[in-house]
């Protein structure tokens, strides 16, 4: 027997999560999604892990390019989180400056940290997939603060 899914969702609203956008590009198209189920998997080699819905718009681009960008939002980029939450497709990228990372995926200019990754491994798990990225390049803005998701909303965490 497992916990009631609604009760589980209510309980996990108490988790505070760092908000990042995971992006991909292929054949002139780009797509992205918000991720909070993220963590550093290892430092040597440098790898990150995210849980991603394979039914989302970015998934086909990640599979085709075998690469993705990971931008951890700075406190002053809460509008990017809000746009990614409500917009679809290319509209998610409007109103912000984007750069092309070392792997060809978009990275958010001025983010708290950016990671250009290649796909190391994909592990399907029910309706989600565990995406493991091998970090090819990283940039950090130490004074940036962060955007957190907590109690059902985006919150700014100053540096």
C-alpha positions in Angstrom: 0.0 0.0 0.0 1.3 3.5 -0.9 0.5 6.9 0.4 -2.4 8.8 -1.1 -1.0 10.9 -4.1 -2.9 14.1 -3.0 -1.6 13.8 0.5 1.9 13.2 -0.8 1.7 16.3 -3.0 0.5 18.4 -0.1 3.4 17.1 2.1 6.0 17.8 -0.5 5.0 21.4 -0.9 7.1 21.9 2.2 10.3 20.9 0.3 12.3 24.0 -0.7 13.9 23.5 -4.1 16.3 25.5 -6.1 14.7 26.5 -9.4 16.6 25.9 -12.6 15.7 25.8 -16.2 16.8 22.9 -18.3 17.1 23.7 -22.0 17.9 22.0 -25.3 18.3 22.9 -28.9 18.4 20.9 -32.1 17.9 21.7 -35.8 17.1 25.4 -35.1 14.4 24.6 -32.5 14.8 25.2 -28.7 12.8 24.2 -25.8 13.0 24.2 -22.0 11.4 23.3 -18.7 11.6 24.2 -15.0 13.4 21.6 -12.9 13.6 21.5 -9.1 14.4 17.8 -8.7 18.1 18.4 -9.3 21.3 17.5 -7.5 25.0 17.2 -8.0 25.7 13.5 -8.6 29.5 13.5 -8.5 32.4 15.9 -8.8 34.8 13.6 -10.6 33.6 13.3 -13.2 31.3 16.3 -12.8 27.7 15.1 -13.2 24.3 16.4 -12.5 21.0 14.6 -12.1 17.5 15.8 -12.9 14.0 14.2 -13.0 12.3 15.1 -16.3 9.0 14.2 -17.9 9.7 12.5 -21.2 6.3 13.8 -22.5 7.5 17.4 -22.3 8.5 19.5 -25.3 12.2 19.6 -24.5 12.6 15.8 -24.3 12.8 15.2 -28.1 15.5 17.8 -28.4 17.5 16.4 -25.5 17.3 12.9 -27.1 18.3 14.1 -30.6 21.1 16.5 -29.5 22.3 14.3 -26.5 23.0 17.6 -24.8 21.3 20.2 -22.5 21.9 23.4 -20.7 21.2 23.9 -17.0 20.7 27.4 -15.7 20.2 27.9 -11.9 18.2 31.0 -11.6 19.6 34.1 -9.8 17.3 35.9 -7.3 16.8 38.7 -9.9 15.5 36.2 -12.5 12.2 35.2 -10.8 10.4 36.5 -13.9 12.1 33.8 -16.0 10.7 31.1 -13.6 7.2 32.7 -13.9 7.4 32.8 -17.7 8.6 29.2 -18.0 5.7 28.2 -15.7 3.0 29.8 -17.8 4.3 30.0 -21.4 4.9 27.2 -23.9 7.6 26.6 -26.6 9.7 29.5 -27.9 7.7 32.0 -25.8 9.5 30.7 -22.7 12.7 32.3 -23.9 11.3 35.8 -24.4 12.3 38.7 -22.2 15.7 37.2 -21.1 19.2 37.1 -22.6 20.3 33.6 -23.7 23.7 32.4 -24.8 24.7 29.2 -26.6 26.7 26.9 -24.3 29.6 24.7 -25.1 27.2 21.8 -26.0 24.9 24.0 -28.2 22.1 24.3 -25.7 20.8 27.7 -24.5 22.1 29.0 -21.2 20.6 32.0 -19.3 22.9 35.0 -19.2 23.4 36.2 -15.6 22.2 33.0 -14.0 23.6 32.0 -10.5 25.3 29.1 -12.2 25.2 27.5 -15.7 26.2 24.0 -16.8 26.7 22.9 -20.4 26.0 19.1 -20.3 26.0 16.1 -22.5 23.7 13.2 -21.8 25.6 10.6 -19.8 22.6 8.3 -19.0 18.8 8.2 -19.1 17.0 6.0 -16.6 13.2 5.6 -17.3 11.2 5.5 -14.0 7.4 5.4 -14.4 6.1 8.7 -15.8 9.5 10.4 -15.2 13.1 9.8 -16.5 16.2 10.3 -14.5 18.5 12.4 -16.7 22.2 12.3 -15.8 24.4 14.9 -17.4 28.1 15.0 -17.8 29.2 18.6 -17.2 31.4 20.0 -20.1 31.5 23.6 -18.9 30.4 25.6 -15.9 30.1 29.3 -15.0 29.2 30.7 -11.5 27.9 34.1 -10.3 28.6 33.9 -6.6 26.7 37.1 -5.6 23.5 36.1 -7.5 21.3 34.6 -4.8 18.7 32.1 -6.0 15.1 31.5 -6.9 13.4 28.8 -4.7 10.1 26.9 -5.0 8.4 26.6 -1.6 4.8 26.2 -0.5 3.5 26.4 -4.0 5.3 29.5 -5.2 8.5 31.0 -6.4 10.6 32.9 -3.8 13.7 35.0 -4.0 16.6 34.1 -1.8 19.1 37.0 -1.8 22.8 36.4 -1.7 
